[in-house]
Amino acid sequence: MPPGTSPPSTEAWTWENAVAGATAGFATVATFHPLDVVRTRFQVSGGRGLSDLPPYRNTGHAVYTIARSEGLRGLYAGFYPAVLGSTVSWGLYFFFYNRAKQRYLQEKDVQLRPFDHLASAAEAGALVCLFTNPIWLVKTRMQLQTPGHTSSYSGFSARCFENYSERGGMASTL
């Protein structure tokens, strides 16, 4: 196959993988987000109340405590950035992974070696991290808010734009 050309089905397959990855990312967050909130809060407090978060004995107790004190809003804190981040992350990952594999295939007229798959995955993962890290930062900060928190995030876009304008540019928001 001459360089720069690809079969017509290859391009469609790349987009199908990106859409499948984005759909899976959304479904995962929609289903398991309360457990992500609990995990994030355990990571910060260690379950011992070493922060402004209440102490939790175990996962069940954490879910119960958050639901009782903050309601469903507490269990789904940071939901929108999580959906955005996961959907974008998995969609981009599968897109970049398949594009990298196609690039390696153009260099060879044989099947890809395990190293080619590893390199493709590493490239895709690095690119996804670059694009989505700010989203994960906002999600984590929103998950750690409690009702008495002094600096509350009202939403993903509001907080990003607020940081941007207050601090004079994008570099300070990262």
Disulfide bonds with the S-S distance in Angstrom:
none
